[in-house]
Every structure is written in structure tokens, then in C-alpha cells.
């Protein structure tokens, strides 16, 4: 009996070790906790090489010494462009040389790319305050994803709490105060050693966030409520907060004699009619909603005092592409290499027209 129990236990240990080895090889997991970098959040902040392996892609990325997916920065030479934004700017779904920031670089143009997944404009503003004195760029370009950034900027809409927000009570009084997140700590000691456990914990956390989004959205994920034609005071406040934050970016750049521009990034549901159809079938409440935030965003930027010549929209470029579905991964929803190539080509032409 003891021998049989020992054999079963030994088999289980071997199986766990085998799965752990497979996880390390096929889906390596960085640490769960981020104890030093409060602004630069996400899985890819530890300097060095990282593999990002997902069903739709497999990439090898380099995080520089400052915690960003980018080449190392030379502080002896100010960058021509500092590109800041969310995961679309980070470009972890494509190889390093294929992302929009790296594609903008050439022998005559130096680009620093700061992509922070799910960051929102609050984080980006605070990062600019921190980095502009060090970088001294000629141009700051904000990559704005309206379909997600408005939600990211309002604490009552966003499901993630590990990033700064505008403090709402003070904001409603007319004062802007930022609430910083607490430093996170590793709550599962074993997870320091096990990639498999970190993978499982992330899956559980993702499921919890999905359920929370469904609850907040009243039966449909709250993400899609940004397209709701019915006026909602919380979403209106999210748009107003975003306008204020971008206006502060413009002021910050003006005070440092830096040109400022905003680039509008369309999301998959705004470009792919096929994906729109799937959404309406899956969530009938979305029937009749228009998946296009371009004009609303342009109006918001005008409200923020951003001149139209300092705004470049990628919407028409993506909408006119003969095969729009090839620009996004069907499940991951980020840009494919073709999407990054199209964005950088359009952005380069716009920048050249402003010279």
C-alpha cells in the first residue's frame, strides 16, 4: 500500500515538474509583483530579454535599463521623438523592429518609445513630467486609443487599481490631485519560483476582471459602453478628465519648448465590420450602436485646446485598407506587423508634412 501511494505521489511530482518545465519553455512568466516601478506597469518591466509567447504570435523582446520595451537610450543625444502610449506603442505582439516606434527610427530620426499596457493618460502625463527634463525631446507624440483610454482614466470605470488616477472628489471641486497606487508586494511566496503558479494566478485574475467588467457593464463588458449613444454622467466625466490630462501635457511641452502631437489609434471594432457583427451577435444590446469614436475624440481634443494641425488620425488610413482584418490579431486585438507598418507609414508622412 505504501509503495503504491509513494508511486502515485512520485508520479504527481514528476507530472507537475514536467508541466512547470513546459510552462517555462513555452509561456515564461515574469514576477507578479512590481515593487519599484509605480508608473511603468505590466509584465514587461524587468530589464533584459523576454519571450512573449501567445497562441497568435511568439516574440523576443528587450526591456531597456529604464523598464521599457525599447532599445537602450543614449542620454548624450536628445531624441527627436518621444512616443508615449499604451500597449499599442509597446508593441509586445510583434518583433522589436516591427513596432510603430522602432519603425519610425532611421538614420536621421531618433525615437524613444514608452509603451505602458493599460496605463491611461494619467500615467502618461506623470511619466512625461518625470522624463521630459531627462530626455529633452524635440517632439512628444501621444498615442491615444479612445476605445480604451477614456475608461482607463476614470477610477469608477477602470477595473485595475495598480495605477494613478485623478482624485474624483477634488476634481469635482475644480482641483487636480493625483492618487498614487500602493506599492505591490508578492502575496504568494511560492510564485517567486514557479512559472506555472504565476500563469494560473494571472488566469484567475483575468477571469475575475472579466466578471467584474460584465457586472459593471450591466450584462455586456463595460469596455463597450464607450460606444453607448445614451448619455452617461460617469463616461462624460471620463471624457472631460481625459481632455484635462491632455491639456496638461500640452502645457508641459509648451513650457519646455517641445512640440506636442496626438495620434489617434483606432481599435479593431472600429475598423473590422466582421468583428462588429460578432459583437452584436454576442451582445444584442449593442445593436444600433456606432463603433466609431473619431469625431467624438476630435471634439474632445478641441475642447482641450489642441490645435487640429497637432492631431493625426489613423482612422481613415486603417478604414481604407483593402484587408482591414489583417491589421489586427483576431483574438488578441492588437496590431499585427501589417498594422504597425501601416501606422508608421502614415505617421511618417504626417511628420514630414509638418517640417
C-alpha positions as CSV (number, residue, x, y, z in Angstrom):
1,X,0.0,0.0,0.0
2,X,2.8,2.5,1.0
3,X,4.6,1.6,-2.2
4,X,1.5,2.3,-4.3
5,X,0.9,5.7,-2.5
6,X,4.6,6.6,-3.0
7,X,4.4,5.7,-6.7
8,X,1.2,7.8,-7.1
9,X,2.8,10.8,-5.3
10,X,6.0,10.4,-7.2
11,X,4.1,10.4,-10.5
12,X,2.2,13.5,-9.5
13,X,5.5,15.3,-8.6
14,X,7.0,14.3,-11.9
15,X,3.9,15.5,-13.8
16,X,4.0,18.9,-12.0
17,X,7.7,19.3,-12.7
18,X,7.1,18.4,-16.4
19,X,4.2,20.9,-16.7
20,X,6.4,23.5,-14.9
21,X,9.2,22.9,-17.4
22,X,6.8,23.2,-20.3
23,X,5.4,26.5,-18.9
24,X,8.9,27.9,-18.5
25,X,9.8,27.0,-22.1
26,X,6.5,27.9,-23.9
27,X,4.9,30.6,-21.6
28,X,7.6,32.1,-19.3
29,X,6.0,34.3,-16.7
30,X,7.7,37.4,-15.2
31,X,7.2,38.2,-11.5
32,X,3.7,39.0,-10.3
33,X,4.7,41.9,-8.1
34,X,6.2,45.2,-9.2
35,X,7.7,46.8,-6.1
36,X,9.7,49.7,-7.5
37,X,8.1,51.0,-10.7
38,X,4.8,52.5,-9.8
39,X,4.2,54.2,-13.2
40,X,5.7,51.8,-15.6
41,X,3.3,48.8,-15.1
42,X,2.8,45.4,-16.7
43,X,4.6,42.2,-17.3
44,X,7.5,43.6,-19.3
45,X,9.4,45.9,-17.0
46,X,12.4,43.9,-15.9
47,X,15.5,44.8,-17.9
48,X,16.7,42.1,-20.2
49,X,15.4,39.7,-22.9
50,X,11.8,38.4,-22.6
51,X,9.8,35.9,-24.7
52,X,6.2,36.7,-25.2
53,X,4.5,33.5,-26.4
54,X,0.8,33.6,-27.2
55,X,-1.4,31.4,-29.5
56,X,-1.3,34.0,-32.3
57,X,2.4,35.1,-32.0
58,X,5.8,34.5,-30.5
59,X,8.1,37.4,-29.9
60,X,11.5,38.1,-28.4
61,X,11.6,41.5,-26.7
62,X,14.2,43.5,-25.0
63,X,13.4,45.7,-22.0
64,X,15.9,48.5,-21.5
65,X,17.5,49.6,-18.3
66,X,14.6,52.0,-17.6
67,X,11.9,49.3,-17.8
68,X,10.5,50.0,-21.3
69,X,10.3,47.7,-24.3
70,X,12.8,49.6,-26.4
71,X,16.4,49.9,-27.3
72,X,18.8,51.4,-24.7
73,X,18.6,55.2,-24.6
74,X,21.7,57.4,-25.1
75,X,21.3,60.4,-22.8
76,X,24.1,62.3,-24.6
77,X,21.8,62.7,-27.6
78,X,18.2,64.0,-27.1
79,X,15.6,62.0,-29.0
80,X,13.9,63.6,-32.0
81,X,10.6,61.9,-30.9
82,X,9.4,60.6,-27.6
83,X,6.4,58.4,-28.4
84,X,4.2,57.5,-25.4
85,X,1.1,55.5,-25.1
86,X,-0.3,52.1,-24.1
87,X,0.2,48.5,-25.3
88,X,-0.1,49.6,-29.0
89,X,3.0,51.7,-28.5
90,X,4.8,49.0,-26.5
91,X,4.2,46.6,-29.4
92,X,4.9,43.4,-27.5
93,X,2.9,41.4,-30.0
94,X,5.4,41.9,-32.8
95,X,9.2,41.6,-33.1
96,X,11.2,44.6,-31.8
97,X,12.0,46.1,-35.2
98,X,8.4,45.8,-36.4
99,X,6.6,48.0,-33.8
100,X,5.5,51.5,-34.7
101,X,8.1,53.3,-32.5
102,X,11.1,51.4,-33.9
103,X,9.7,51.7,-37.5
104,X,9.8,55.5,-37.0
105,X,13.5,55.4,-36.4
106,X,16.0,55.8,-39.2
107,X,19.5,57.2,-39.7
108,X,18.2,60.7,-39.3
109,X,15.5,60.2,-36.6
110,X,16.0,59.0,-33.0
111,X,12.9,57.7,-31.3
112,X,12.3,56.8,-27.6
113,X,9.3,54.6,-27.2
114,X,7.4,54.4,-23.9
115,X,4.5,51.9,-24.1
116,X,2.7,51.1,-20.9
117,X,-0.1,48.5,-21.2
118,X,-3.5,49.7,-19.9
119,X,-1.8,52.8,-18.5
120,X,-4.3,55.6,-19.3
121,X,-3.5,59.2,-19.8
122,X,-2.9,59.9,-16.1
123,X,0.1,57.6,-16.0
124,X,1.4,59.0,-19.3
125,X,1.2,62.6,-18.0
126,X,3.1,61.7,-14.9
127,X,5.7,59.8,-16.9
128,X,6.2,62.9,-19.1
129,X,6.7,65.1,-16.0
130,X,9.4,62.7,-14.9
131,X,11.1,62.1,-18.2
132,X,11.0,65.3,-20.2
133,X,13.7,67.0,-18.1
134,X,16.0,63.9,-18.8
135,X,15.1,63.2,-22.4
136,X,14.6,66.8,-23.7
137,X,12.9,65.5,-26.9
138,X,12.1,67.7,-29.9
139,X,8.6,66.2,-30.2
140,X,6.3,64.4,-27.8
141,X,3.7,62.2,-29.5
142,X,0.8,60.8,-27.5
143,X,-0.7,57.6,-29.0
144,X,-4.3,57.8,-27.9
145,X,-6.6,54.8,-28.1
146,X,-10.1,56.3,-27.5
147,X,-11.8,53.0,-27.2
148,X,-9.8,52.2,-24.1
149,X,-8.1,55.3,-22.7
150,X,-11.4,57.0,-21.6
151,X,-12.2,54.0,-19.4
152,X,-8.6,53.9,-18.2
153,X,-8.7,57.5,-16.9
154,X,-11.8,57.1,-14.6
155,X,-11.5,55.1,-11.4
156,X,-15.2,54.2,-11.4
157,X,-14.9,52.7,-14.9
158,X,-11.5,51.0,-14.7
159,X,-11.2,47.6,-13.1
160,X,-7.5,47.9,-12.4
161,X,-6.3,49.8,-9.4
162,X,-2.5,49.4,-9.7
163,X,-2.0,52.8,-11.3
164,X,-2.6,56.5,-10.6
165,X,-5.9,58.3,-11.1
166,X,-7.3,61.8,-10.7
167,X,-8.9,62.0,-7.2
168,X,-12.5,62.5,-8.1
169,X,-13.7,64.4,-5.0
170,X,-11.0,67.1,-5.6
171,X,-11.5,67.0,-9.3
172,X,-15.2,67.8,-8.9
173,X,-14.2,70.8,-6.8
174,X,-12.0,72.1,-9.6
175,X,-8.7,70.9,-8.1
176,X,-6.5,68.3,-9.8
177,X,-4.8,65.9,-7.3
178,X,-3.4,62.5,-8.3
179,X,-3.9,59.4,-6.2
180,X,-0.9,57.1,-6.5
181,X,-1.3,53.3,-6.1
182,X,0.3,51.5,-3.2
183,X,3.5,49.6,-3.8
184,X,2.5,46.0,-4.5
185,X,4.1,43.0,-2.7
186,X,4.3,39.4,-3.6
187,X,1.5,37.6,-1.7
188,X,2.3,34.1,-2.9
189,X,5.9,33.2,-1.9
190,X,5.9,30.0,-4.0
191,X,5.1,32.1,-7.1
192,X,8.6,33.6,-6.9
193,X,9.9,30.2,-8.1
194,X,7.0,28.7,-10.1
195,X,6.1,30.0,-13.6
196,X,3.2,27.6,-13.6
197,X,1.7,29.1,-10.5
198,X,2.2,32.6,-11.8
199,X,0.4,31.6,-15.0
200,X,-2.5,30.1,-13.1
201,X,-2.8,33.2,-10.8
202,X,-2.8,35.5,-13.8
203,X,-5.6,33.4,-15.4
204,X,-7.7,33.6,-12.3
205,X,-7.1,37.4,-12.1
206,X,-8.1,37.8,-15.7
207,X,-11.3,35.8,-15.1
208,X,-12.1,37.9,-12.1
209,X,-11.6,41.1,-14.1
210,X,-13.8,39.8,-16.9
211,X,-16.7,39.0,-14.5
212,X,-16.2,42.5,-12.9
213,X,-16.4,44.1,-16.3
214,X,-19.6,42.2,-17.2
215,X,-21.2,43.3,-13.9
216,X,-20.2,47.0,-14.3
217,X,-21.5,46.9,-17.9
218,X,-24.9,45.6,-17.0
219,X,-24.6,42.3,-18.9
220,X,-22.1,43.5,-21.6
221,X,-18.4,44.2,-20.9
222,X,-18.1,47.8,-19.6
223,X,-15.4,48.4,-22.3
224,X,-18.1,48.6,-25.0
225,X,-20.1,51.2,-23.1
226,X,-17.8,53.9,-24.5
227,X,-19.9,53.5,-27.7
228,X,-23.3,53.8,-25.9
229,X,-25.2,56.6,-27.6
230,X,-27.1,57.2,-24.3
231,X,-25.5,59.9,-22.3
232,X,-24.0,58.6,-19.0
233,X,-22.6,61.1,-16.5
234,X,-19.6,58.9,-15.5
235,X,-18.5,58.4,-19.1
236,X,-18.9,62.1,-19.7
237,X,-16.7,62.7,-16.8
238,X,-14.2,60.3,-18.2
239,X,-14.0,62.3,-21.4
240,X,-13.6,65.5,-19.5
241,X,-10.8,64.1,-17.4
242,X,-9.1,62.9,-20.5
243,X,-9.3,66.4,-22.0
244,X,-7.9,67.9,-18.9
245,X,-4.9,65.5,-18.8
246,X,-4.1,66.0,-22.5
247,X,-4.3,69.8,-22.0
248,X,-1.8,69.4,-19.1
249,X,0.5,67.5,-21.5
250,X,0.3,70.4,-24.0
251,X,1.1,72.9,-21.3
252,X,4.1,70.8,-20.0
253,X,5.5,70.6,-23.5
254,X,4.9,74.3,-24.2
255,X,6.8,75.2,-21.0
256,X,9.7,73.2,-22.2
257,X,9.7,74.4,-25.8
258,X,8.8,70.9,-27.0
259,X,6.3,70.3,-29.9
260,X,3.3,68.2,-28.9
261,X,1.1,66.0,-31.0
262,X,-1.6,63.4,-30.6
263,X,-2.0,60.4,-32.8
264,X,-5.4,58.6,-32.8
265,X,-5.3,54.8,-32.8
266,X,-8.4,53.0,-33.9
267,X,-9.3,49.7,-32.3
268,X,-10.4,46.5,-34.1
269,X,-14.1,47.0,-33.6
270,X,-13.9,50.5,-35.2
271,X,-12.3,49.1,-38.4
272,X,-13.5,45.5,-38.9
273,X,-17.1,45.1,-39.9
274,X,-16.7,41.4,-39.4
275,X,-15.8,41.9,-35.7
276,X,-18.6,44.4,-35.3
277,X,-21.1,41.7,-36.5
278,X,-19.6,39.2,-34.0
279,X,-20.0,41.7,-31.1
280,X,-23.6,42.4,-32.0
281,X,-24.4,38.7,-32.2
282,X,-22.7,38.0,-28.8
283,X,-24.2,41.1,-27.1
284,X,-27.6,42.0,-28.7
285,X,-27.7,45.2,-26.5
286,X,-25.0,46.7,-28.9
287,X,-27.4,46.6,-31.9
288,X,-27.7,50.0,-33.3
289,X,-24.6,51.4,-31.7
290,X,-22.0,53.0,-33.9
291,X,-18.4,51.8,-33.4
292,X,-16.6,55.0,-34.3
293,X,-15.0,57.4,-31.8
294,X,-13.0,59.5,-34.2
295,X,-15.2,62.6,-34.2
296,X,-16.0,62.5,-30.5
297,X,-12.3,62.4,-29.8
298,X,-11.5,65.2,-32.2
299,X,-14.2,67.3,-30.4
300,X,-12.6,66.4,-27.1
301,X,-9.1,67.4,-28.2
302,X,-10.5,70.7,-29.5
303,X,-12.1,71.2,-26.0
304,X,-8.6,70.6,-24.6
305,X,-7.1,73.3,-26.8
306,X,-5.1,71.0,-29.0
307,X,-4.8,72.6,-32.5
308,X,-6.0,70.4,-35.3
309,X,-2.6,70.6,-37.1
310,X,-1.2,68.8,-34.0
311,X,-3.5,65.9,-34.3
312,X,-3.1,63.0,-36.7
313,X,-5.8,60.4,-37.0
314,X,-5.1,56.9,-38.3
315,X,-8.8,56.1,-38.7
316,X,-9.2,56.8,-42.4
317,X,-5.8,55.1,-43.2
318,X,-7.0,51.9,-41.5
319,X,-10.6,52.1,-42.8
320,X,-9.4,52.4,-46.4
321,X,-7.1,49.4,-46.2
322,X,-8.3,46.7,-48.6
323,X,-7.9,43.9,-46.0
324,X,-8.6,45.6,-42.6
325,X,-8.8,42.3,-40.8
326,X,-5.1,41.7,-41.5
327,X,-4.2,44.7,-39.4
328,X,-5.3,43.2,-36.0
329,X,-4.8,39.8,-34.4
330,X,-8.4,38.2,-34.3
331,X,-8.2,37.2,-30.6
332,X,-5.5,39.4,-29.1
333,X,-6.9,42.6,-30.9
334,X,-3.5,44.4,-31.0
335,X,-1.9,45.4,-34.3
336,X,-0.2,42.7,-36.4
337,X,3.1,43.6,-38.1
338,X,1.0,44.9,-41.0
339,X,-0.9,47.2,-38.6
340,X,2.3,48.6,-37.2
341,X,3.7,49.1,-40.7
342,X,0.6,51.0,-41.9
343,X,0.6,53.2,-38.7
344,X,4.2,54.1,-39.0
345,X,4.0,54.9,-42.8
346,X,1.0,57.2,-42.2
347,X,2.7,58.8,-39.2
348,X,6.0,59.4,-41.0
349,X,4.2,61.1,-43.9
350,X,2.3,63.3,-41.4
351,X,5.5,64.3,-39.6
352,X,7.3,65.1,-42.8
353,X,4.4,67.3,-43.9
354,X,4.8,69.4,-40.7
355,X,8.6,70.0,-41.2
